[in-house]
Amino acid sequence: MATGKDRLPASVSIEELARRRKMKQNAQPAGTKSMDEADVALMRQSLNVVVPDNQHQLNADSETQIQIPVMDIIPYDLNPRKAENERYDDIKDSIRTLKRLNSPLVVTRRPGTTKYMVGKGGNTRLRILQELFEETGDPAFQYTLATYVPWVSELATFADHCAENELRADTIFWDKAQAYAVTFKQLAEEAQSTTLSARALEVRLRQSGLPVSKTTLSYYIFAVNNLNGLGSACRRLTINNTIAWQPAFNAFERLLKHTLQADFWPDLRDQVLRSAEQSWLATGELDPAKIIDQIDQAVALKLGEAVEFVRLARDLCQRFTGEDVAGLVAQARLQMKPSAPSSASKPASPAPASSPEDDPESPAGDPAVAKPPRTRASPAHPVDVDPLAAVQELATRFARMSEVADCLHLMDTWPCGFYMEVPERDEPIELNEFGADRYHGWWMLAMLSDQLDDTWSELLPADSTWRQAQRQENGRDEYALQHYMDTILGMPIDPLTLGKRLATEIDSVSVWMDLVRALRDLRAQAPGRFGGGQ
């Protein structure tokens, strides 16, 4: 007989009871047992137990995933990122909330070591995990899932870290410069047992999955070689700062090398940069133009020159990187000289004739004292302009117009003040778009320089190719000069060709004619310069 316990509730029909039993049979596969609430609670608790450390099962030759204590992992000691991650606190808050990483760390192990090391980025995340475990003691932070990758090489590991940083696009300029132009270069040179040029470094970076343009790499190299003096301010460097500084610094170095003061350049530069660091610490500003101006002043003080002269010379060296510094310096001096009064503003008056007897201060009685030569003003060259500087300025201008400035050398001790050199790398002067101009320009200047006559060739620098060929020095024989004419310079201009050239309306011709007149003035005012040829 059915008891009250077995009786069907009045609110449930037999049809409803059958439907519920069928649903339960479908939801629970055959052969399984149902769990009561107590068993379910125990199961949930067991799932919170940390997965056992399986690193001892690691096969060092294959990539695999391992569960590893966070305190057993060390950061990468060559980490290219030196600056603190600006999002550090945000990343830490996220990991604290999730109690795990969004993606596993990549770890590796150097041969002969037992510690695991971050193998591809993730140094910030490792540091945060270790901090959270130390701060909270929470088992959730004690272990982390990691992807182990076998060790390849120091260079490969460093390149992997750099590539990971590039993907995140938050590495500062200075860290990149140090990474690519210093650390990567050193590791690559050690691996190859050779020194890498900038071009070879660019190729090696690309082969390692780090494509860096030649221009950008040049800025990195410049920065690490020249800007360390900024100290802590280096972390605020940008590529725009470097673009502003590089040509000016190169110009300063050329200028000091010309004045035989190149050894002082690093100290002068770093002294100004250290001052700029202190200013940056106080104001937070790093002004490239202000720093260049301060170096102008430091160089002027070192050379004993006016700041304006140094600024002019440096600017010319910046703009004309392929030209002889001596010519640029001469041009800067000409620009510094005050202009002579024009005939329109002041009427000319004839100078009174004078004789030694009229002038009580005249040294006429002493034949050992030379009398100053008579001078005459030229429309192109006022009387107060140094005649040698005028010659050098016109020679430089004509060389630029004729595209041979790379061959022009200014030399104060050479009678005419300039001479022409064989092109570097023995490149024929007609093998470019300015071939005809270069050919005429080279020979028209050489004709005026007196270098075709070997009377003064011993005055040329010992490493001059022209001197060595003309004097048969440094292993060159009697055919060397002819060889240069046959293969590089072409034969000297014949009178007919020169006459036709001078009859044209080419702008450079008028400059060349001014140069002829300036040389005539130089010979008249300083005949002693040419005494060896008379």
HELIX and SHEET records of a PDB file:
HELIX    1   1 ILE A   14  ALA A   27  1                                  14    
HELIX    2   2 GLU A   37  LEU A   47  1                                  11    
HELIX    3   3 GLN A   55  GLN A   57  5                                   3    
HELIX    4   4 VAL A   70  ASP A   72  5                                   3    
HELIX    5   5 TYR A   88  LEU A   98  1                                  11    
HELIX    6   6 ASN A  123  THR A  136  1                                  14    
HELIX    7   7 PRO A  139  PHE A  141  5                                   3    
HELIX    8   8 GLU A  154  ARG A  168  1                                  15    
HELIX    9   9 PHE A  173  GLN A  178  1                                   6    
HELIX   10  10 ALA A  179  PHE A  184  3                                   6    
HELIX   11  11 LYS A  185  GLN A  192  1                                   8    
HELIX   12  12 ALA A  198  GLN A  207  1                                  10    
HELIX   13  13 LYS A  214  ASN A  226  1                                  13    
HELIX   14  14 ASN A  228  ARG A  236  5                                   9    
HELIX   15  15 ILE A  239  HIS A  258  1                                  20    
HELIX   16  16 ALA A  262  PHE A  264  5                                   3    
HELIX   17  17 TRP A  265  THR A  283  1                                  19    
HELIX   18  18 PRO A  288  LEU A  303  1                                  16    
HELIX   19  19 VAL A  307  ARG A  319  1                                  13    
HELIX   20  20 VAL A  325  MET A  336  1                                  12    
HELIX   21  21 PRO A  387  MET A  401  1                                  15    
HELIX   22  22 GLU A  424  ASP A  426  5                                   3    
HELIX   23  23 GLY A  435  SER A  449  1                                  15    
HELIX   24  24 ASP A  454  LEU A  459  5                                   6    
HELIX   25  25 THR A  465  GLN A  470  1                                   6    
HELIX   26  26 ALA A  480  TYR A  484  1                                   5    
HELIX   27  27 MET A  485  LEU A  489  3                                   5    
HELIX   28  28 PRO A  495  LEU A  502  1                                   8    
HELIX   29  29 ASP A  507  GLN A  525  1                                  19    
HELIX   30  30 PRO A  527  GLY A  533  5                                   7    
SHEET    1   A 5 THR A  64  PRO A  69  0                                        
SHEET    2   A 5 TYR A 143  TYR A 148 -1                                        
SHEET    3   A 5 LEU A 105  THR A 108  1                                        
SHEET    4   A 5 TYR A 116  VAL A 118 -1                                        
SHEET    5   A 5 ILE A  73  ILE A  74  1                                        
SHEET    1   B 2 LEU A 408  LEU A 410  0                                        
SHEET    2   B 2 PHE A 418  MET A 420 -1                                        
END                                                                             
